[in-house]
Amino acid sequence: MLQTDSGIFNAGTLDTSFGNNGTVVTPSAGFAHSITLQDDGKLLVAGTTLGGSSFALGRYTNDGRLDSSFGAGGIVTTNFYTPPPFLSGFDTEIGFSVLTQADELMQIRLRPT
């Protein structure tokens, strides 16, 4: 992550107070595809679980820790679609973009299947 007033980026320098010397690695079986900054400085990261069978959304505090007040330990996964057996193992639910609104709602665009 790069630095901003909220801990993400400014002038291209790492904010060493964020995560572990400016980076966060979350052990999980999946991939991040989109990130957005909430007004309160928390980060939302949208993606998919390994194999692409479920959508995943993680939220981080402004110092780079998973936000334990969000989902299960900072991560929410859900399955919107169960693919037919011939698509098993293919990416079917990917959070390609995430954004927040002033009313604290979030919009997430999934890849169409």
N, C-alpha and C positions, 0 to 999 in steps of 0.2 A: 504494500500500500504506500502511496505517496501522501505527503502531508498537506493538510489545509487547516483552517481555523478549527474545523470539527474533527481533525485527525486523519484526513485522507490524502489530499495533495495540494502542494503549493511550491512553486519554484523548482520542482523536480527533485526535492530532497526527501529522504525517508524520515518519517517521524518515529524515532526509536522508542517512544513511549507507547506506541501502538503495537499490540501483540508481542512478538519476540524480535526486538530490534527492527521494528517496522514491517514485519510480515506475519501472516497468520496461516498456519497449515492446520486444517481440520481433518483428522483421520475419519474418513467415511468411504463408503462404497458408492461413489457417484462423481458427478462433474458439475461445476458452476458454469453458467452461461450468461448471466446478467447480474448487475449490481446497481443499487441505488442508495442514496443517502436520505434518511428521514430528517425532518426538521429538528428532531431532538439529538441528532448526531449519530444515531444508530444506523448500521448498514443492513440492508436486505439483500440476500444473495439467492437468486433463483437458478434452478438447474434440474437435474434428473438423478435418480438412483442408478447404480451400476446395472447395465442391461436395459436401461431406459423404460422400465415397466412402471415406474411411479415418479410423480412430480415431487421435487424437494424444494423447500424454502428454509433458509437459515437467517437468523438475525444476530448481529454482533453489537456489543456495547461499543461506545466510542474509544475504549482502550483496547479493543480487539478480542474480548472474551465472548464466547457464545452467551446470549442473553437467556438466562435460566427462566425468566418469566414468560418466554415465548415457546409455545409448543412443548416438546419433550426435550428439555435440556438445550433449548435454542434452535431446534430443528423440527420442521413439520414435513411429513411426507403423506401423500395421498395418491390413490389410484382412481383416476377418472374414467379409465377405459381398460377393459380386459381384452387384449388382442387375441385373435384366433390362433390356434396352435402353430400354424405355419409362420407366424410373425414372432413367435416366442424368441426372446433374446435380442430383438431389434428395438431401437429407440422409438418408443411410441408416445411417450409423455415427457416433453422437454420444456422447461420454463425458459423461453427464449428472451423474454424481456419482462422487467418488473419496474413499476414506477409508483410513487406515492402521490396522493392528492392532499390538498389543504385540509380536507375533512377527515384525514387520517385513514382513509380507505386506500387499499392498494389495488392496482390493476396488473394482472399477469397474463401474458400472451403465451399460449402453448402452441407447439408445433402441431399443425393439423395432421391427422393420421390418415 
